[in-house]
Amino acid sequence: MTNQYSIKAIMASKKDFLAIAYEPLLSELHLFSAVGLVEVIKSDNEHQLQLKVDCAAPFDEFHQNLQVLSEKYKVDLILQQWIERNLKPELLIMDMDSTLVQAETIDEIAAVAGLGEKVAAITESAMRGELNFRESLKARVSMLKGISISDLQSVHQRLPLTDGARNLLSKAHENGCHTALVSGGFTFFAGPIADDLGFDTLSANILGINDGVLTGKVEGDIVDEHSKVETLQRLKSQLNITRQQIIAIGDGANDLLMLADAGTGIAFHAKPKVQQRASTIFNYSDLNGVNWLVGW
């Protein structure tokens, strides 16, 4: 008995892919569990090639095999169960640090105080899932006590948007998709970015501030892996949509619950633990790849 799947190849240059890697990729696919090509799905998108295939292998096994080929040919290969009609995405929910922006905001704050390397090591360990996020965040924020708010203005300049971020949000809004930014970072930085890009919903941590300096504490409830998925579930209910109409994007261990609860959970240039558990992995595309994946 075979299963029918969709394989989407997301690439920067479709022309180069067709010239160099397409035939070798097809040849290698046939070696995996008797894969049979059913159809090449035509697309107006220059950055996506979709294959409809039959395969005897279960989803997880086939997905792992595809990631080997993804690394070999440096193209993102997205495996999905074949369905005749994809549901329109109605919710885009995403992480900020190292996903929407190419930096970890708490590390950039620490750099102002000369604590960059020490705090960055804790952040990296937490994102890999080696430390409890909530406790590690409290520990890192406590090290920032006494930093002046005026000194943090320069940090905004060190938070460059990931390539494709502005286009992704624009396309989402054009297609009537609700957008949510859920960050383990801080409203001090996430707020202006969310306003600039037009996010409909923002959830992030609040830095304690007294007389213009950081208190070393987080005010209110901490935004962690549990609150991220709770925001997803709340919006799912408010928007009256199905799981399959949700796209979630993240890179760290504190995004895993959110990615698992979405119909399309994208591990975006993610930590190894996240890639091991995600079914949609982007290692070679920027955020424009999400547009190409969903057909925006």
C-alpha positions as CSV (number, residue, x, y, z in Angstrom):
1,M,0.0,0.0,0.0
2,T,1.3,3.4,-0.9
3,N,0.7,6.9,0.5
4,Q,0.2,10.0,-1.6
5,Y,2.3,13.0,-0.7
6,S,3.1,16.5,-1.9
7,I,6.8,17.5,-2.0
8,K,7.4,21.2,-2.4
9,A,10.9,22.3,-3.3
10,I,11.4,25.9,-2.2
11,M,14.4,27.6,-3.8
12,A,16.0,30.9,-4.5
13,S,16.5,30.1,-8.2
14,K,14.1,27.7,-9.9
15,K,16.1,28.0,-13.2
16,D,19.3,26.9,-11.5
17,F,17.6,24.1,-9.7
18,L,16.0,22.7,-12.9
19,A,19.4,22.9,-14.6
20,I,21.5,21.4,-11.9
21,A,19.6,19.4,-9.3
22,Y,16.2,18.4,-10.5
23,E,17.0,15.2,-12.4
24,P,19.5,14.0,-9.7
25,L,16.9,14.6,-7.0
26,L,14.3,12.6,-8.9
27,S,16.7,9.8,-9.4
28,E,17.5,9.7,-5.7
29,L,13.9,9.9,-4.7
30,H,13.2,6.7,-6.5
31,L,15.6,4.9,-4.2
32,F,13.6,5.8,-1.1
33,S,10.8,3.3,-0.4
34,A,9.7,2.9,-4.1
35,V,8.8,6.5,-4.7
36,G,6.8,7.0,-7.8
37,L,6.3,10.4,-9.4
38,V,2.6,11.0,-10.2
39,E,2.6,14.5,-11.4
40,V,4.6,17.8,-11.5
41,I,2.3,20.5,-10.3
42,K,2.6,23.6,-12.4
43,S,3.0,26.9,-10.5
44,D,3.3,30.5,-11.5
45,N,5.8,30.9,-8.6
46,E,9.4,31.1,-9.8
47,H,10.6,29.8,-6.5
48,Q,8.5,26.6,-6.0
49,L,8.3,23.3,-7.7
50,Q,5.7,20.8,-6.4
51,L,5.7,17.1,-7.0
52,K,2.8,14.7,-6.3
53,V,4.3,11.3,-5.5
54,D,3.3,7.8,-4.3
55,C,5.5,6.3,-1.6
56,A,5.3,3.2,0.6
57,A,7.1,4.8,3.5
58,P,5.3,6.4,6.4
59,F,5.4,10.2,6.7
60,D,8.2,10.5,9.4
61,E,10.5,8.1,7.6
62,F,10.0,9.8,4.2
63,H,10.5,13.3,5.9
64,Q,13.8,12.2,7.3
65,N,15.0,10.9,3.9
66,L,14.0,14.2,2.3
67,Q,16.1,16.2,4.8
68,V,19.2,14.2,3.7
69,L,18.5,15.3,0.1
70,S,17.6,18.9,1.3
71,E,21.1,19.2,2.7
72,K,22.8,17.6,-0.3
73,Y,21.1,19.9,-2.9
74,K,20.8,23.0,-0.6
75,V,17.0,23.3,-1.3
76,D,14.2,23.2,1.3
77,L,12.1,20.2,0.7
78,I,8.7,20.3,2.4
79,L,6.7,17.1,2.7
80,Q,2.9,17.2,3.2
81,Q,0.1,14.7,2.9
82,W,-1.5,15.1,-0.5
83,I,-4.9,16.9,-0.4
84,E,-6.8,18.1,-3.4
85,R,-7.4,21.6,-2.0
86,N,-5.3,23.5,0.5
87,L,-7.1,25.5,3.1
88,K,-6.5,29.3,3.1
89,P,-4.2,30.4,5.9
90,E,-6.1,32.5,8.4
91,L,-3.4,32.9,11.2
92,L,0.3,33.6,10.9
93,I,2.0,33.4,14.3
94,M,5.7,33.8,14.7
95,D,8.6,34.2,17.1
96,M,10.8,37.4,16.9
97,D,14.4,36.8,18.0
98,S,16.4,34.9,15.3
99,T,13.2,34.5,13.3
100,L,11.6,37.8,12.5
101,V,14.9,39.7,13.3
102,Q,18.4,38.5,13.0
103,A,19.5,38.9,16.6
104,E,18.6,37.9,20.2
105,T,17.5,41.1,21.9
106,I,18.5,40.1,25.4
107,D,22.1,39.4,24.1
108,E,22.1,42.8,22.5
109,I,21.0,44.5,25.7
110,A,23.7,42.6,27.6
111,A,26.3,43.7,25.1
112,V,25.6,47.3,26.2
113,A,26.6,46.4,29.7
114,G,29.7,44.4,28.6
115,L,28.0,41.1,29.5
116,G,27.3,40.0,25.9
117,E,29.3,36.7,25.8
118,K,28.1,35.6,29.3
119,V,24.4,36.2,28.6
120,A,24.6,34.9,25.0
121,A,25.9,31.5,26.2
122,I,22.9,31.1,28.5
123,T,20.5,32.2,25.7
124,E,22.0,29.7,23.3
125,S,21.7,26.9,25.8
126,A,18.1,27.9,26.5
127,M,17.2,28.0,22.8
128,R,18.7,24.5,22.4
129,G,16.3,23.3,25.1
130,E,19.1,22.5,27.6
131,L,17.8,25.0,30.2
132,N,14.4,25.9,31.5
133,F,13.4,29.0,29.5
134,R,11.5,30.7,32.3
135,E,14.3,30.4,34.9
136,S,17.0,31.2,32.4
137,L,15.2,34.4,31.4
138,K,14.9,35.5,35.0
139,A,18.6,34.8,35.5
140,R,19.6,36.7,32.4
141,V,17.4,39.7,33.1
142,S,18.7,40.0,36.7
143,M,22.2,40.5,35.2
144,L,20.9,43.6,33.3
145,K,19.9,45.5,36.5
146,G,21.0,49.1,36.4
147,I,21.2,49.6,32.6
148,S,19.8,52.9,31.5
149,I,16.9,53.0,29.2
150,S,18.7,55.7,27.2
151,D,21.5,53.2,26.5
152,L,19.0,50.7,25.0
153,Q,18.0,53.0,22.1
154,S,21.1,51.9,20.2
155,V,19.9,48.2,20.5
156,H,17.1,49.0,18.1
157,Q,19.7,49.6,15.4
158,R,21.2,46.1,15.9
159,L,17.9,44.3,15.2
160,P,17.8,43.9,11.5
161,L,14.7,42.3,10.0
162,T,15.2,38.9,8.4
163,D,15.2,39.0,4.6
164,G,11.6,38.6,3.4
165,A,10.0,39.7,6.7
166,R,8.3,42.8,5.4
167,N,7.1,41.1,2.3
168,L,5.7,38.1,4.3
169,L,3.7,40.4,6.6
170,S,2.5,42.4,3.6
171,K,1.3,39.3,1.8
172,A,-0.4,38.0,4.9
173,H,-2.4,41.2,5.3
174,E,-3.3,41.3,1.6
175,N,-4.7,37.8,2.0
176,G,-6.7,38.6,5.1
177,C,-4.6,36.6,7.4
178,H,-4.4,37.5,11.1
179,T,-0.8,38.1,12.2
180,A,0.6,37.5,15.7
181,L,4.1,38.2,17.1
182,V,4.8,36.0,20.2
183,S,8.2,36.7,21.7
184,G,10.3,35.6,24.6
185,G,11.9,39.0,24.1
186,F,10.6,42.3,25.3
187,T,7.8,44.7,24.4
188,F,10.4,47.6,24.5
189,F,11.7,46.2,21.2
190,A,8.9,44.0,19.9
191,G,6.4,46.8,20.2
192,P,7.9,49.2,17.7
193,I,8.7,46.3,15.3
194,A,5.1,45.0,15.6
195,D,3.7,48.5,14.9
196,D,6.0,49.0,11.9
197,L,5.1,45.7,10.3
198,G,1.4,45.9,11.2
199,F,1.0,42.8,13.4
200,D,-2.5,42.4,14.7
201,T,-1.5,40.7,18.0
202,L,1.6,41.1,20.2
203,S,2.7,39.1,23.2
204,A,6.1,39.7,24.7
205,N,7.8,40.2,28.1
206,I,7.9,43.5,29.9
207,L,11.2,44.7,31.3
208,G,11.0,46.2,34.8
209,I,12.0,49.9,34.7
210,N,12.3,52.3,37.6
211,D,13.6,55.9,37.3
212,G,14.9,55.2,33.8
213,V,16.9,52.1,34.6
214,L,16.3,48.4,34.4
215,T,15.3,46.8,37.7
216,G,16.6,43.3,36.7
217,K,13.1,41.8,36.8
218,V,10.4,40.9,34.3
219,E,7.0,42.5,35.1
220,G,3.9,40.3,34.9
221,D,3.6,36.9,33.4
222,I,6.5,35.5,31.4
223,V,6.0,34.7,27.8
224,D,7.4,31.2,27.4
225,E,6.6,28.1,25.4
226,H,3.3,27.6,27.2
227,S,2.0,31.1,26.8
228,K,3.0,31.0,23.1
229,V,0.8,28.0,22.4
230,E,-1.9,29.5,24.6
231,T,-2.0,32.6,22.4
232,L,-2.2,30.4,19.3
233,Q,-5.1,28.4,20.8
234,R,-6.9,31.6,21.9
235,L,-6.6,33.2,18.5
236,K,-7.7,29.9,16.9
237,S,-10.9,30.0,18.9
238,Q,-11.5,33.8,18.4
239,L,-11.0,33.5,14.6
240,N,-13.1,30.3,14.5
241,I,-10.5,28.5,12.3
242,T,-9.1,25.0,12.1
243,R,-5.6,23.9,13.0
244,Q,-4.8,23.4,9.3
245,Q,-5.4,27.2,8.7
246,I,-2.5,28.1,11.1
247,I,1.1,28.8,10.1
248,A,3.6,29.1,13.0
249,I,7.3,30.0,12.6
250,G,10.1,29.7,15.1
251,D,13.6,28.6,15.8
252,G,14.1,27.8,19.4
253,A,13.0,25.1,21.9
254,N,10.5,27.5,23.4
255,D,8.7,27.5,20.0
256,L,8.2,23.7,19.9
257,L,4.7,23.6,21.4
258,M,3.5,26.3,19.1
259,L,4.9,24.7,16.0
260,A,3.3,21.3,17.0
261,D,-0.1,22.9,17.4
262,A,-0.1,24.5,14.0
263,G,-1.2,22.9,10.7
264,T,2.1,24.2,9.3
265,G,4.8,24.5,11.9
266,I,8.0,25.9,10.3
267,A,11.4,25.4,12.0
268,F,13.1,28.4,10.5
269,H,16.9,28.1,10.5
270,A,16.3,26.4,13.8
271,K,18.2,24.7,16.6
272,P,18.9,21.0,16.1
273,K,16.3,19.9,18.7
274,V,13.6,21.9,16.8
275,Q,14.6,20.5,13.4
276,Q,14.4,17.0,14.8
277,R,10.8,17.5,15.9
278,A,9.4,19.7,13.1
279,S,7.8,18.4,9.9
280,T,8.4,21.7,7.9
281,I,12.0,22.9,7.9
282,F,13.5,25.9,6.2
283,N,17.3,26.0,6.2
284,Y,18.0,27.7,2.9
285,S,15.1,30.1,2.2
286,D,14.5,33.4,3.9
287,L,11.0,34.4,5.0
288,N,9.9,34.9,1.4
289,G,9.9,31.1,1.4
290,V,6.8,31.1,3.5
291,N,5.0,33.1,0.8
292,W,6.2,30.6,-1.8
293,L,5.1,27.6,0.3
294,V,1.5,28.8,0.8
295,G,1.1,30.4,-2.6
296,W,0.9,34.1,-1.5
